[in-house]
Structure formats: structure tokens, C-alpha cells
Amino acid sequence: MTLNERIARPGPKKILALDGGGIRGMISVEVLAGIEKILRDKHENDKLVLADWFDFFAGTSTGAIIATCLALGMSSDEIRQFYLSSGEDMFDKASIFSRYTQNKYEDHKLAGKLREVFGAETTLGSNKLKTLLMMVMRNVSTDSPWPVSNNPGAKYNRLDRNDCNLKLPLWQLVRASTAAPVYFPPEVVKIGSHEFVFVDGGITTYNNPSFQSFLMATAEPYNLNWPAGEDKLLIVSIGTGTSPEANKDLKPDEMNIIYNASSIPSALMYAALNEQDFLCRTFGNCLAGDPLDREVGDMIGRKGPAMPKLFTYLRYNAELTRQGLDALGLTDIEPEDVQKLDSTDHIKELQRVGRAVVEKKLRREHFAAFK
């Protein structure tokens, strides 16, 4: 099936959206493995991969890496092995001087790994991509978020354009989406006759790209025009963990330049993912998701401004606090070991968090209404 055939085929459409979060993407990978197993059992096909079932993958930062792997048809185990074998290499420490003046990590090994896995010559328009793919980055040159996709109907994907996005190297777009300020250098991408500087899409309102993926699927300017409805559209959103108590003991005089430089990316990511999540629970029929806060709760079964709801929505995430880890049965894992974006020494613990989310929160009935 070609991408155009997949876009146009009748029946319900299914979207999978993946948050940013650095090496905590390992949590998402384990949740994906749980979803893949449910679908394999449901279809009695132990070779099924998520690209066989989902029509559209969206991701930001580490979520862009995972979404691209999925769109290329990789299994959850293949993505797991990629993170296990390359996680530490992706966070290659810069020189001491660079760490204090520019970035904590070099990007050479990460860029090399992306070229190796995705192919140096593979473009965003490659027929290797089995589904729709959207990744989010921030264009520093234009001071704007850029949700870039391989949607053949998109304005800037027309092949007769000099600045056609489909001609861009796939690995470089993923690298741009992962260029978290403070952590990695920005990525310069030549588009047509212009060079643009890009950084991590987590520094936008789309660190959780779930609601933006809904808009891309249904809003007229994007030219997909998929029908909305609880039985017509499923959005599954997977997080990389939250840390609402990470700074509970912080004192005002500790908020210096160095602290702010290192904490602002995480603060923006949390605010962005929370807003996108709330929008999806408000306009979608939420069947799964932890409470957002003490005021709105989890929104399961609650009304919104659009009734009936515009899609079915599932959200899987973990709270990486002492209380949250204890609730998952992970009393031996220290919160600070799994809260940082660069906790490469604790990948095994992050795996355990993801597997606990699968055990405690993932249910077969969540997917029952969609074939």
C-alpha cells in the first residue's frame, strides 16, 4: 500500500503521538512494546508492527526518533535495542570548556547514529516511510514552531517547489527536533536557498504533539481532511514521565543563571505536554490517563465544548516522584535517577518504569473499538 492509498483508504484512522524527554524515551519504548503485544494478540499475528496498524506517527525530540523508527516499520524490540546500544553514545559529553559556555553534549555521535539507522540518503519523502510522519522542531531563524510532515498534500511538500520539505534528509530533520538547548548544539538545515537554525521541538507548545497531530489530520489547510468522531479517529499519546515535585525544596536564592539555563527546557516541556494533553481530553473521549491536576482530574467521562467528542483518546505516562514510583510498585528506584533528560546510567530503571506502566495502566479493552 502506498502512502497516498493509506491516507485515502476508508475506515477509522489511528494516530500515535510521542512526547519529548531525552533518554526517558526508554519509558515510551516499553509502553510501545505493550501496545504491540496487545495488537499482535488481537490479530493473531506475531509479526505485526505498529506501522501495520497506526496510520500516522507524530513525535517531538526523542519522540521524533521513535516516531521515525516506527514509520519506517521497525518493531518495538528493534527500537529498544537501538536505545540500549546507542543511549550513552547519543549523550557524548562535550569538553569542559564547551559544557560551561555552549552545550553539555556533542552531536557528532548522535548525528552519525541517525544517519546509520535512517540512511544518509533517505529523505522525508522516501517511500521507506510506511505511514504519515510528523516531527516538531523550532526554527530559531524565524522564531516559530515547525511541525514538519511527509503529508503529500501539504503546501510545502509540493515537489515542484525549490524548498520542498520532502527533499530534506530525514536524519537531519530528526536531529533538528532533538537539538535541546543547553544539551546539544542547534542544527542548521538548508531549505531551498535559505539556511535555517533549528532547535528541539520541546521548546514549543508541541513537546506533546498529540493535539497538533489531530489538527493536521482534520484541519482543511493540511489537505488530509480525515473525518472526526469517537468511532472515526483514535489518538494514542505516550509520555516520558513527569516530575511535579522535582523542585519542591528549591529556595529562591538558588535560582541563578546556571540553574535557569538547565531547568527552563524541562519547565517548558512539562507545560507544553500538559496543555496538549488537556486539549485532547477536553475535545476527545478520554478512556485512559492519569489525573492532570486536582481540579480537572483525569477527564474520563467528563463533558467538553464539543459533544459528541471529536476522537477517542488514550494517554499513558508515569509520575516520576517517590509517590508515583511507589504506586507503580517501584519502591527501590530513586526518583532523581529517572527524572533527568540525560539519565543514561539508569536506562534499566527507565525500562522498568515503562513496563510498570504497561502492567498497571494498559488495557486490551482500550483498543477494542478499533480494528
Long-range contacts (C-beta under 8 A, 24 or more apart in sequence): 2-127, 3-127, 3-129, 3-130, 3-131, 3-132, 3-150, 3-152, 4-152, 6-55, 6-130, 6-131, 6-132, 7-55, 7-132, 7-151, 7-152, 7-153, 7-224, 11-371, 12-231, 12-232, 12-233, 12-234, 12-370, 12-371, 13-55, 13-56, 13-217, 13-226, 13-232, 13-233, 13-234, 14-53, 14-54, 14-55, 14-56, 14-233, 14-234, 14-236, 14-370, 15-54, 15-55, 15-56, 15-57, 15-58, 15-210, 15-213, 15-214, 15-217, 15-233, 15-234, 15-235, 15-236, 16-50, 16-54, 16-56, 16-57, 16-58, 16-67, 16-70, 16-235, 16-236, 16-237, 16-238, 17-57, 17-58, 17-59, 17-63, 17-208, 17-209, 17-210, 17-213, 17-235, 17-236, 17-237, 17-238, 18-57, 18-58, 18-59, 18-60, 18-62, 18-63, 18-64, 18-66, 18-67, 18-209, 18-237, 18-238, 19-59, 19-60, 19-61, 19-63, 19-207, 19-208, 19-209, 19-237, 19-238, 19-239, 19-240, 19-269, 19-273, 19-317, 20-59, 20-60, 20-61, 20-62, 20-63, 20-64, 20-180, 20-200, 20-201, 20-202, 20-207, 20-208, 20-240, 20-269, 20-273, 21-61, 21-62, 21-63, 21-202, 21-239, 21-240, 21-241, 21-269, 21-341, 22-61, 22-62, 22-180, 22-183, 22-240, 22-340, 22-341, 22-342, 22-343, 23-62, 23-83, 23-87, 23-90, 23-91, 23-341, 23-342, 23-343, 23-344, 23-347, 23-350, 24-62, 24-240, 24-241, 24-338, 24-341, 24-343, 24-350, 25-62, 25-63, 25-65, 25-66, 25-83, 25-240, 26-80, 26-83, 26-87, 26-347, 26-350, 26-351, 26-354, 27-239, 27-240, 27-241, 27-318, 27-350, 27-351, 27-353, 27-354, 27-357, 28-62, 28-63, 28-66, 28-238, 28-239, 28-240, 28-354, 29-66, 29-76, 29-79, 29-80, 29-83, 29-351, 29-354, 30-80, 30-351, 30-353, 30-354, 30-355, 30-357, 30-358, 31-238, 31-316, 31-354, 31-357, 31-358, 31-362, 32-66, 32-70, 32-76, 32-79, 32-238, 33-76, 33-77, 33-80, 33-354, 33-358, 34-355, 34-357, 34-358, 34-362, 35-236, 35-362, 35-367, 36-75, 36-76, 38-362, 38-364, 38-367, 39-367, 41-364, 42-364, 42-367, 49-73, 49-74, 49-75, 49-76, 50-76, 51-130, 51-131, 54-131, 54-236, 55-131, 55-132, 56-131, 56-132, 56-133, 56-134, 56-213, 56-217, 57-131, 57-132, 57-133, 57-134, 58-133, 58-134, 58-135, 58-136, 58-209, 58-210, 58-212, 58-213, 58-216, 59-134, 59-135, 59-136, 59-177, 59-209, 60-135, 60-136, 60-177, 60-200, 60-201, 60-202, 60-204, 60-206, 60-207, 60-208, 60-209, 61-177, 61-178, 61-180, 61-200, 61-201, 61-202, 61-207, 62-178, 62-240, 63-209, 63-238, 63-240, 64-135, 64-136, 64-137, 64-173, 64-174, 64-177, 64-178, 64-201, 65-114, 65-174, 65-178, 67-133, 67-134, 67-135, 68-118, 68-133, 68-135, 68-170, 68-174, 69-117, 70-131, 71-129, 71-130, 71-131, 71-132, 71-133, 72-118, 72-128, 72-129, 72-130, 73-130, 80-351, 82-117, 83-347, 84-347, 86-113, 87-344, 87-347, 88-344, 89-113, 90-344, 91-183, 91-342, 91-344, 102-185, 103-182, 103-183, 103-184, 103-185, 104-182, 104-183, 104-184, 104-342, 105-183, 105-184, 105-342, 106-185, 107-175, 107-179, 107-184, 107-185, 107-187, 110-175, 110-178, 110-184, 111-171, 111-172, 111-175, 114-171, 114-172, 114-174, 114-175, 115-171, 117-171, 118-170, 118-171, 118-174, 119-170, 119-171, 120-169, 120-171, 121-169, 122-169, 122-170, 122-171, 123-166, 123-167, 123-168, 123-169, 123-170, 124-148, 124-150, 124-165, 124-166, 124-167, 124-168, 124-169, 124-170, 124-173, 125-150, 125-152, 125-157, 125-159, 125-164, 125-165, 125-166, 125-167, 126-170, 129-170, 132-224, 134-209, 134-212, 134-213, 134-216, 135-173, 135-174, 135-177, 135-201, 136-177, 136-201, 136-204, 136-206, 136-207, 136-209, 136-212, 137-173, 137-176, 137-177, 137-179, 137-198, 137-199, 137-200, 137-201, 138-198, 138-199, 138-200, 138-201, 138-203, 138-204, 139-196, 139-197, 139-198, 140-186, 140-196, 140-197, 140-198, 140-199, 141-194, 141-195, 141-196, 141-197, 142-196, 145-201, 145-204, 145-205, 145-206, 146-198, 146-201, 147-201, 147-206, 147-209, 147-212, 147-216, 148-173, 149-216, 151-216, 151-222, 151-223, 151-224, 153-222, 153-223, 153-224, 154-222, 154-223, 155-221, 161-192, 162-192, 162-193, 163-191, 163-192, 163-193, 163-194, 165-191, 177-201, 180-265, 180-341, 181-265, 182-261, 182-262, 182-265, 183-265, 183-341, 183-342, 200-265, 202-265, 202-268, 202-269, 202-272, 203-265, 203-268, 204-272, 205-272, 205-275, 205-276, 206-272, 206-276, 207-268, 207-269, 207-270, 207-272, 207-273, 207-276, 208-237, 208-239, 208-272, 208-273, 208-274, 208-275, 208-276, 208-277, 209-276, 210-235, 210-237, 210-276, 210-277, 210-280, 210-313, 210-315, 211-276, 211-279, 211-280, 211-283, 212-276, 214-280, 214-283, 214-284, 214-310, 214-311, 218-310, 228-310, 228-311, 229-308, 229-310, 229-311, 230-284, 230-285, 230-308, 230-309, 230-310, 230-311, 230-312, 231-312, 231-369, 232-311, 233-310, 233-311, 233-312, 234-311, 234-312, 234-313, 234-314, 234-367, 234-369, 234-370, 235-280, 235-284, 235-311, 235-312, 235-313, 235-314, 236-314, 236-316, 237-276, 237-277, 237-280, 237-313, 237-314, 237-315, 237-316, 238-315, 238-316, 238-317, 239-273, 239-277, 239-315, 239-316, 239-317, 239-318, 240-317, 241-317, 241-318, 241-319, 241-320, 241-338, 241-339, 241-353, 242-270, 242-273, 242-317, 242-318, 242-319, 242-320, 242-324, 243-270, 243-319, 243-320, 243-321, 243-335, 243-339, 244-319, 244-321, 245-321, 245-322, 245-323, 245-335, 246-321, 246-335, 246-339, 265-341, 266-341, 277-315, 280-311, 280-313, 280-315, 281-313, 281-315, 283-309, 283-310, 283-311, 284-309, 284-310, 284-311, 284-312, 284-313, 285-309, 285-311, 285-312, 285-313, 286-313, 286-314, 286-315, 287-312, 287-313, 287-314, 287-366, 288-314, 288-315, 288-316, 288-361, 288-362, 288-363, 288-366, 289-313, 289-314, 289-315, 289-316, 289-317, 290-315, 290-317, 290-319, 290-361, 312-369, 312-370, 314-366, 316-357, 316-361, 316-362, 317-357, 318-353, 318-354, 318-356, 318-357, 320-353, 325-353, 327-360, 328-353, 328-356, 328-357, 328-360, 329-356, 329-360, 330-356
